[in-house]
């Protein structure tokens, strides 16, 4: 899906656009103070094609959105073959042009009239998209050996002009496209925020689409712009029909917070029960691919995984490495790495393999959360912090250092109503739980009143046995 917007170089209205010129006073003294409008629509197609031939690709595409006549004129193959040849001309040496390449270009020019209208426009766009994908693949190739994630993901976001939008769809079919207002880049995820004054009423909404948007024409020498054609890539689709009746994660004096899987936090004003903000949390793993290589209707599909070859009887149960962050508003209260994690066949129960990261029985492993815990939010008028919530980023690597399970999602700390499962601690116990199709996370924390801080006394991952079998080719 392309998003066409008018560029600054073209000002064409959907009606009868006029070109104004003043008559000479000597020739027409009776109309010296008046202007004679000339309708641009009335100009012959030959003249309009000549004018359009001076436009660049982005402006030409925008011009094609004016009306049907300009759409057909802007599809002219003779204009687009020149743009195509200028952008993808054959490589020249210092001395001469390769005769084979020169012949190929000449044949293309001769066959322009044989192609249907718009052929070379489509060829140009297709090749531009291919070149953008190739450029991003080169930038994302170096991988951090400790995190298993691309080293230059910030550079990829910068040069690609990648952004994110949400599409709010009413039950009547009407759509509202909202550009992101704020963006923060964390160690292993991005947090994207939307807010505004003109949200549609929640009762009228049915779904929310989260999409990545990227300019089709990427020029690394220029700052990416939102004006021009952009490629939409669907990341996730959410149901908003019964949002106000869903389980609430937390609240403060102004808003109530709800979480929609995967990784979406939605804030509702307490008084009006209307949208206050939307906050998306996206993990770095395949972030650029999911945000740029899908389509407007179908998300990006991960490439097929080839199972690792390992003759060990404990294949898929050892050698894991976990990196876990808890943060909000750019402030981290936990940033930890745990290596050489393993599980056993005896720990497999109810289709999950238990991976103990922090044991409640080993006081040496217990770690504190630094600073205050809370999920920060803001709108164009108010801001606040929901104390019981935070954002959790999980990056679990397999024995070869490849990302096995990754997510970024808001989570909530809930006070325990009963006695703790393990040893008894002097302080209120809290639980943090997360679940998705690939696994579960269970964290236990204790509030120490004397030092006013939380201590993580237990952290356990439950890995889906089905995921382990697919990944390692095992049959647990």
DRENNUSE-681554 format. One record per residue (C-alpha): residue in three letters; x, y, z. Coordinates in pm, whole numbers, padded with zeros to 5 digits, always signed. Layout:
<pts>
ALAXYZ;...
</pts>
This chain:
<pts>
UNK+00000+00000+00000;UNK+00136+00340-00096;UNK+00050+00662+00083;UNK+00065+00955-00161;UNK+00087+01307-00032;UNK+00129+01631-00219;UNK+00488+01745-00243;UNK+00588+02108-00203;UNK+00673+02142-00574;UNK+00320+02075-00705;UNK+00003+02260-00622;UNK-00276+02105-00822;UNK-00638+02108-00706;UNK-00901+01849-00784;UNK-01112+02106-00958;UNK-01016+02338-01240;UNK-00667+02461-01154;UNK-00583+02797-01306;UNK-00265+02962-01423;UNK-00288+03340-01390;UNK-00111+03595-01607;UNK-00156+03970-01631;UNK-00237+04136-01960;UNK-00015+04417-02084;UNK-00163+04754-02006;UNK-00086+04883-02356;UNK-00279+04608-02534;UNK-00582+04579-02305;UNK-00617+04894-02098;UNK-00970+04800-02002;UNK-00844+04490-01814;UNK-00524+04628-01673;UNK-00617+04554-01314;UNK-00768+04214-01379;UNK-00614+03873-01441;UNK-00723+03622-01700;UNK-00751+03273-01559;UNK-00634+02990-01782;UNK-00765+02647-01681;UNK-00481+02398-01654;UNK-00726+02122-01744;UNK-00786+02292-02080;UNK-00422+02266-02189;UNK-00347+02001-02451;UNK-00204+01673-02326;UNK+00117+01732-02520;UNK+00188+02051-02323;UNK+00099+01889-01992;UNK+00328+01593-02068;UNK+00608+01838-02143;UNK+00550+02005-01805;UNK+00535+01670-01624;UNK+00862+01560-01785;UNK+01048+01813-01569;UNK+00919+01663-01241;UNK+01105+01417-01021;UNK+00962+01072-00939;UNK+00805+01166-00604;UNK+00636+01480-00739;UNK+00518+01293-01049;UNK+00353+01025-00835;UNK+00183+01291-00624;UNK+00059+01464-00939;UNK-00103+01139-01047;UNK-00332+01162-00744;UNK-00500+01484-00858;UNK-00764+01328-01084;UNK-00806+01060-01349;UNK-00663+01269-01632;UNK-00344+01351-01443;UNK-00323+00990-01328;UNK-00308+00869-01688;UNK-00072+01147-01795;UNK+00161+01074-01502;UNK+00178+00709-01618;UNK+00346+00804-01945;UNK+00614+00549-02027;UNK+00841+00796-02209;UNK+00866+01008-01892;UNK+00928+00710-01666;UNK+01186+00542-01890;UNK+01397+00858-01862;UNK+01360+00859-01482;UNK+01439+00486-01472;UNK+01745+00521-01695;UNK+01879+00816-01495;UNK+01841+00629-01164;UNK+01962+00288-01281;UNK+02188+00374-01571;UNK+02453+00115-01666;UNK+02791+00147-01500;UNK+03032+00356-01701;UNK+03408+00327-01702;UNK+03635+00626-01743;UNK+03677+00544-02112;UNK+03359+00402-02266;UNK+03019+00242-02207;UNK+02998-00135-02228;UNK+02851-00216-02571;UNK+02616-00483-02434;UNK+02475-00246-02170;UNK+02441+00032-02429;UNK+02250-00199-02661;UNK+02018-00307-02376;UNK+01929+00054-02296;UNK+01863+00129-02663;UNK+01632-00173-02691;UNK+01440-00057-02383;UNK+01388+00285-02537;UNK+01265+00132-02862;UNK+01012-00088-02679;UNK+00858+00190-02474;UNK+00562+00224-02706;UNK+00493-00150-02690;UNK+00440-00150-02312;UNK+00109-00073-02143;UNK+00077+00264-01971;UNK+00243+00269-01631;UNK+00479-00022-01706;UNK+00799+00174-01649;UNK+00653+00345-01343;UNK+00594+00002-01187;UNK+00941-00114-01293;UNK+01097+00193-01134;UNK+00906+00150-00805;UNK+00982-00223-00790;UNK+01354-00165-00842;UNK+01357+00116-00586;UNK+01196-00114-00326;UNK+01448-00388-00409;UNK+01740-00146-00369;UNK+01599-00022-00035;UNK+01571-00380+00095;UNK+01927-00456-00016;UNK+02064-00141+00151;UNK+01887-00223+00479;UNK+02011-00583+00466;UNK+02370-00458+00442;UNK+02326-00221+00736;UNK+02162-00489+00954;UNK+02417-00759+00877;UNK+02662-00699+01171;UNK+02524-00863+01487;UNK+02607-00792+01852;UNK+02754-01120+01984;UNK+02618-01056+02335;UNK+02260-00965+02242;UNK+02226-01150+01911;UNK+02067-00836+01763;UNK+02179-00600+01481;UNK+02446-00352+01589;UNK+02339-00071+01355;UNK+01964-00078+01401;UNK+01959+00290+01496;UNK+02141+00374+01173;UNK+01894+00159+00977;UNK+01602+00351+01130;UNK+01767+00682+01046;UNK+01861+00622+00683;UNK+01536+00443+00596;UNK+01306+00712+00733;UNK+01108+00433+00899;UNK+00811+00544+01107;UNK+00495+00395+01252;UNK+00126+00474+01225;UNK-00189+00335+01380;UNK-00504+00301+01171;UNK-00819+00329+01381;UNK-01110+00168+01200;UNK-01471+00242+01287;UNK-01747-00017+01267;UNK-01882+00178+00970;UNK-01552+00124+00784;UNK-01420+00478+00821;UNK-01047+00496+00895;UNK-00828+00739+01089;UNK-00452+00729+01023;UNK-00249+00865+01315;UNK+00123+00945+01281;UNK+00338+00868+01586;UNK+00405+01168+01810;UNK+00698+01045+02017;UNK+00961+00773+01985;UNK+01224+00643+02226;UNK+01493+00387+02143;UNK+01594+00155+02426;UNK+01867-00109+02452;UNK+01664-00381+02278;UNK+01331-00220+02185;UNK+01155+00094+02069;UNK+00862+00264+02241;UNK+00623+00454+02014;UNK+00357+00693+02144;UNK+00040+00838+01990;UNK-00186+01101+02144;UNK-00398+01392+02026;UNK-00716+01593+02067;UNK-00917+01450+01779;UNK-00946+01083+01867;UNK-01263+00914+01739;UNK-01506+00791+02002;UNK-01410+00453+02148;UNK-01766+00316+02115;UNK-01749+00359+01735;UNK-01414+00176+01689;UNK-01374-00188+01592;UNK-01002-00247+01522;UNK-00659-00087+01542;UNK-00385-00167+01289;UNK-00022-00105+01382;UNK+00184-00045+01067;UNK+00537+00049+00980;UNK+00568+00315+00709;UNK+00877+00382+00501;UNK+00943+00607+00201;UNK+00958+00403-00119;UNK+01243+00619-00247;UNK+01529+00618+00002;UNK+01804+00873-00059;UNK+02079+00847+00202;UNK+02206+01194+00109;UNK+01876+01357+00206;UNK+01666+01367+00519;UNK+01366+01131+00478;UNK+01035+01310+00436;UNK+00674+01209+00495;UNK+00570+01380+00171;UNK+00560+01126-00108;UNK+00482+00757-00156;UNK+00531+00538+00150;UNK+00518+00164+00191;UNK+00283+00030+00460;UNK+00372-00290+00644;UNK+00115-00438+00883;UNK+00275-00542+01214;UNK-00029-00638+01421;UNK-00406-00599+01428;UNK-00594-00541+01755;UNK-00962-00566+01848;UNK-01100-00258+02028;UNK-01466-00362+02045;UNK-01467-00454+02415;UNK-01159-00268+02535;UNK-01328-00085+02824;UNK-01455-00418+02960;UNK-01115-00594+02942;UNK-00891-00659+03244;UNK-00721-00339+03357;UNK-00343-00345+03411;UNK-00324-00039+03635;UNK-00437+00318+03681;UNK-00354+00656+03829;UNK-00574+00956+03904;UNK-00639+01032+03535;UNK-00617+00720+03320;UNK-00678+00348+03323;UNK-00426+00127+03139;UNK-00507-00180+02929;UNK-00269-00416+02751;UNK-00340-00581+02415;UNK-00111-00859+02290;UNK+00140-00815+02141;UNK+00300-00520+02321;UNK+00030-00252+02296;UNK-00068-00031+02591;UNK-00389+00171+02561;UNK-00478+00447+02807;UNK-00840+00553+02865;UNK-00947+00868+03045;UNK-01119+00768+03366;UNK-01392+01026+03336;UNK-01498+00993+02972;UNK-01387+00634+02901;UNK-01229+00764+02579;UNK-00883+00716+02429;UNK-00606+00915+02596;UNK-00298+00758+02434;UNK-00169+00448+02258;UNK+00179+00314+02328;UNK+00344+00037+02123;UNK+00650-00161+02237;UNK+00847-00334+01961;UNK+01149-00558+02017;UNK+01456-00506+01797;UNK+01445-00868+01673;UNK+01328-00844+01308;UNK+01200-00493+01384;UNK+01300-00340+01050;UNK+01179-00643+00854;UNK+00840-00645+01028;UNK+00805-00268+00986;UNK+00913-00249+00621;UNK+00883-00582+00437;UNK+00520-00678+00497;UNK+00219-00542+00309;UNK-00073-00326+00418;UNK-00288-00637+00471;UNK-00042-00918+00553;UNK+00238-00901+00816;UNK+00597-00992+00731;UNK+00651-01366+00751;UNK+00970-01480+00922;UNK+01201-01689+00704;UNK+01183-02065+00772;UNK+01417-02183+01046;UNK+01652-02475+00986;UNK+01677-02693+01299;UNK+02021-02705+01461;UNK+02211-03032+01423;UNK+02309-03158+01769;UNK+02351-03520+01872;UNK+02341-03435+02242;UNK+02063-03614+02435;UNK+01995-03279+02605;UNK+01970-03086+02278;UNK+01759-02774+02318;UNK+01771-02784+02696;UNK+02101-02612+02773;UNK+02327-02321+02673;UNK+02063-02048+02691;UNK+02150-01684+02755;UNK+01894-01431+02881;UNK+01901-01052+02864;UNK+01616-00886+03053;UNK+01531-00516+03085;UNK+01258-00339+03282;UNK+01215+00026+03196;UNK+00983+00316+03119;UNK+01034+00665+02986;UNK+01401+00596+02913;UNK+01472+00504+03278;UNK+01584+00146+03350;UNK+01515-00021+03682;UNK+01659-00357+03570;UNK+01920-00448+03311;UNK+02059-00797+03360;UNK+02228-01076+03164;UNK+02218-01441+03273;UNK+02434-01702+03100;UNK+02462-02081+03088;UNK+02097-02139+03166;UNK+01962-02492+03131;UNK+01664-02711+03200;UNK+01613-03088+03220;UNK+01372-03342+03078;UNK+01235-03384+03429;UNK+01141-03014+03431;UNK+00908-03056+03133;UNK+00547-03039+03249;UNK+00218-02935+03086;UNK+00390-02871+02752;UNK+00643-02629+02905;UNK+01011-02665+02995;UNK+01102-02485+03318;UNK+01411-02262+03296;UNK+01514-02125+03637;UNK+01698-01793+03605;UNK+01686-01670+03966;UNK+01615-01923+04240;UNK+01416-01822+04544;UNK+01633-02059+04750;UNK+01963-01887+04664;UNK+01992-01543+04827;UNK+02309-01467+04629;UNK+02109-01458+04306;UNK+01850-01207+04428;UNK+01881-00867+04259;UNK+01720-00528+04333;UNK+01524-00301+04104;UNK+01700+00034+04084;UNK+01493+00348+04143;UNK+01117+00381+04126;UNK+00904+00142+03922;UNK+00631+00284+03701;UNK+00508+00328+03346;UNK+00529+00689+03232;UNK+00274+00834+02992;UNK+00194+01173+02843;UNK-00049+01354+02617;UNK-00051+01704+02474;UNK-00205+01831+02802;UNK-00131+01588+03088;UNK+00133+01338+03190;UNK+00159+01081+03466;UNK+00305+00754+03590;UNK+00127+00428+03668;UNK+00330+00290+03956;UNK+00230-00074+03935;UNK+00337-00115+03571;UNK+00656-00124+03368;UNK+00788-00242+03031;UNK+00969-00576+03013;UNK+01209-00665+02730;UNK+01315-01029+02703;UNK+01590-01153+02469;UNK+01659-01526+02505;UNK+01942-01668+02292;UNK+02000-02034+02212;UNK+02333-02214+02253;UNK+02455-02068+01920;UNK+02372-01711+02021;UNK+02067-01686+01794;UNK+01749-01514+01922;UNK+01513-01791+02037;UNK+01239-01592+02211;UNK+01207-01212+02211;UNK+00935-00971+02317;UNK+00873-00625+02455;UNK+00553-00573+02649;UNK+00398-00375+02935;UNK+00367-00583+03251;UNK+00200-00530+03587;UNK+00308-00608+03942;UNK+00025-00759+04145;UNK+00035-00811+04519;UNK+00021-01170+04640;UNK-00296-01258+04830;UNK-00161-01579+04982;UNK+00162-01720+05127;UNK+00465-01733+04891;UNK+00534-02050+04694;UNK+00893-02072+04819;UNK+01076-01939+05126;UNK+00903-01679+05341;UNK+01043-01324+05305;UNK+00999-01028+05538;UNK+00795-00800+05315;UNK+00500-00786+05079;UNK+00535-01026+04784;UNK+00445-00922+04429;UNK+00412-01119+04106;UNK+00481-01027+03745;UNK+00342-01266+03482;UNK+00361-01266+03104;UNK+00239-01525+02854;UNK+00238-01564+02475;UNK+00231-01864+02238;UNK+00606-01922+02277;UNK+00636-01918+02655;UNK+00563-01770+02994;UNK+00754-01550+03240;UNK+00696-01561+03616;UNK+00875-01315+03844;UNK+00843-01279+04220;UNK+00946-00962+04400;UNK+00960-00859+04764;UNK+00916-00502+04886;UNK+01177-00414+05150;UNK+01028-00139+05361;UNK+01355-00037+05532;UNK+01537+00041+05206;UNK+01222+00118+05002;UNK+01315-00106+04709;UNK+01199-00420+04532;UNK+01413-00735+04523;UNK+01364-01001+04257;UNK+01371-01328+04452;UNK+01256-01557+04171;UNK+01258-01547+03792;UNK+01145-01848+03589;UNK+01088-01889+03216;UNK+00854-02157+03086;UNK+00949-02238+02728;UNK+00694-02394+02494;UNK+00799-02753+02420;UNK+00644-02718+02075;UNK+00875-02421+02005;UNK+01179-02617+02131;UNK+01092-02911+01906;UNK+01048-02686+01600;UNK+01369-02498+01668;UNK+01598-02791+01746;UNK+01425-03073+01559;UNK+01367-03266+01882;UNK+01070-03470+02000;UNK+01028-03388+02369;
</pts>
